[in-house]
Amino acid sequence: MPRNEYQSKLSALRSDVLYMSEVVAERLRMGLDALEQKDERLAEEVIQGDGEVNRMYLDLEQDCIDLIALQQPVAGDLRFIASSFKIITDLERIADLATNLGGYAIDAERDVFPDVDVQRLGDYTLDMLDQAMEAYEADDAEECYAVAARDDDLDAMCEAASEIVVRDLIEGNQLEGEDDEEIESLMQDVSRLLLTIRDLERVGDHTVNIAARTLYMIENDDELIY
C-alpha cells in the first residue's frame, strides 16, 4: 500500500473513533434524559440503538486488525492502532451502561431520594468523556492526566450519593406509612438508583481507561494504565 494511502487509513481510523465517541456520548445523554423525564419512548430508543454501536465497534475492530496484519506498523503507528482498539472497547462498554440507564428508566415507578442528583453525576461523566476524547484527538498528554485526576472527584461524588440512600433507609425516612407492596416497590426503585450510581462510576472508570491508552499512544507511557 502506498504511504499516502496508509496515512489516510490511519487518519480515517482516528476520525471514526471520534465519531463513535460522539454516538456513545449521545446515547449516554439520552439515557440520562430518559431517567429524568421517565420517558419510555426515549429509553427504548437508547436500548434499540445499542445494536448500532456494536456494529460500529466490530467494523472498527476489523479496521485495526487489517492495519496491523497488512501493514505491520511499528513504533508510534502500532501504539496508535493498538490504543484505538482498546479505546473503542471502552466506548462500547460505556454504550452498554447507557443501555442500562434506559432499562432503569422504563422500570422506575417513582422519584426517590431527591437529594441524590443523578443528572449532576451524569453531566460530570459526560464532561470527562469529552475531555478524554479531545486528548485523543489532539495528542494531548496533559489532558490525559487531568481526566485521571477527575476520577477521584467522581468516585467521591458517587460514594456520597450512595451514602445518602443507605442513611435514609437505615433511618427509615422513606418507609414510614408504607404498606408491604409499597415498600417492595420502593426497594426496587432504590436498587435501580444504586445501580445507576454504580454504572455512572463505571463510565468514569472507562473514561480513565481511554485517557490511559491515549497517554500510552502519545508518549509510550503506561503510568495511567496501571
N, C-alpha and C positions, 0 to 999 in steps of 0.2 A: 504494500500500500504506500503511495507517495506520502512524503512527510506532511504536506499541506492537508491532505485528506485525513491523516491520522490526528493532527492537531484539531481539525474541525470536529472529529468524533469526540475528542476529549472535551472540547467546549460545549458540544451538544449534551454530553453527559452531565456536566455541571448545570446547564440550563434546565435539563429535565428533572434533576434532583431538586432544584429550587422550585420548579413548578409543582412537583409532588408535595413539597413542604407547604405551599400555598393552599393546595387542596386539603391537606390534612388539617391545617390551621382553621380553614373554613368549616370543616366537619366538627372540630372541637368547639368552635364558636356556636355552631348550630345546636350541638348537644347541650351546651350551657344555656342557650336561649330556650330550648325546649323544656329544660328543667325549671327555669324561672317562670315561664309562661304556662307550664303544664300543657304544652301544645303537642298533642299526639300525632298530628299530621307531620309536624316538623321532626318529631322524634323518629317516626317511621322513615322519613327521608334520610336521616342520618344512618339508620340501620341498613337501609337498602343501598346506600351509597358506599358501603364498605367493600362491595364487590369491585367497584371501580378502582379503589385504592389498591386492592390486592392484585388486580390485573396490571396496574401501573408498576407495582413492586416487581412482579415477575418479569415484565418487559425490561426494566432497568437492571435487574439481576442478570438477565441474559446478555445485555449490552456489556456489563462489567466482565462477564465470563469471556465473551468474544474478544474484548480488547486485550485481556490477559493471554488468552490462548493463541490468538492470531498475531498479536503484535509483540508479545514478550517484552513488555515495558520494564524499565529498570529505574532505580532511584526514585526521584520525585514523582514521575508519572505513575509508577507502581503504587506508591503510597497514596496518591490521589485516587486511583481507581479502587484500591482496597478500602480506603476510608469512605469513599462514596457508597460502596456496597454496604458497609456497616451502618452508615447514616440512613440509608433507605430502609434498613431493617428496623431501626429505632422509629422512623417515621411511620412505618406500617403498624408498629405496636401502639404508637400514640393514637392512630386511627381506630384501632381496636378498643382503646379506652374511651374514645369519643362515642363509639357504638354502645359501650356500656352505659354512658350517660343517657343515650336515647332510650335504652331499656328501663332505666330508673325513672325517667320522665313519664313513660307510659304507665308504670305500676304505681307511682306515688299517688296517694289519696289526699294528703293534706300538707300544709306548711307546718314544719316542726322546727323548733329552736331558731326563732328569727334572729337571735344573736350570732348565729353561725352564717357568715357571709360567703356563701359558695361562689358567688359571682366575683368577689374580690380575689379569691384563690384562683379562679379560672383565668381572670384577666392577667394575673401575675404569671401564670404558667405560659399563657399565650405570648406575653411580652418576652419571657425567657426564650421561647422557641424562635421568635422573630429575631432576637439578638444573636442566637446561635447560628441561624441560617445566614444572617448578614456577615458573620465572621467567616463562614464557609465561602460565601460569595466573594468576599474581599481579601481572603487570606490574612485575616486579622488575628494574630495570636493573642494580643492584649484582651480582645473581646472574649476569647475563649476562657481566659482566667476569670473575667468578670461574670460570665454565666455560671461558672462553677461556684464562685463565691456567693451568688444569689441563692443557690440551692439551700444553703443553711437557713436563710430567712424563710424560704418556703416551708422547709421542714418544721421550723418553729411555729409558723402560722397554722400548719395542719395539725400539729400537736395541740396547740391552744384550742383549735376548733373542736377536736375530739374530746378534750378535757371538759369543755362546756357541756357537751352531750352527756358524758358519763356523770359529771357532777349533778346535773339536773335530774337525771334518772335516779341517782342514789338518794337525792333529797326528796324525790317523789313529786316534784313540782308538775310534771307532765301527766301524772296518773290520777290525780285527785278527781273524784267524781266520775270516773270512767267505769263502765261495766266490762266484763271479761272480753267480749267481742271487740269493743273499742280499744281495750288495752292491747289485744293481739294485733289489731290494725296499726296502732301507734308503734308497736315494737317493730313491725315490718318496715314502716317508714323510717324509723331510727336506724335500722340496719342498712337501708339504702343510703341514708345520709352519711353514715360512717364509711360505706363503700365508696361513695362519691369523693369524700375527703381523701381516702386512700388512693383512689385512682388518679386524682389530680396531683398527689405527691409523686406517684409513679410517672406521670407525664414529665414532671420536673427532673426525675432521675434519667429518663430517656433523653431529655434535652441536654443534660450534662454529658451524657454519652456522646451526643452529637458534637458538643464543644471539644470533648477529649479527642475524638477521632480527627476533628479539624486541626487541632494543635499538632497531633502526630503527622498529619498530612503536610502541614506548613513547615514544621521545624524538626521532624523526626524525633519528637519528644513525647514519651509515653507517660509523663508525670501524672496527668489527669486520668489516664485510663485505670491506673491502679490506686 
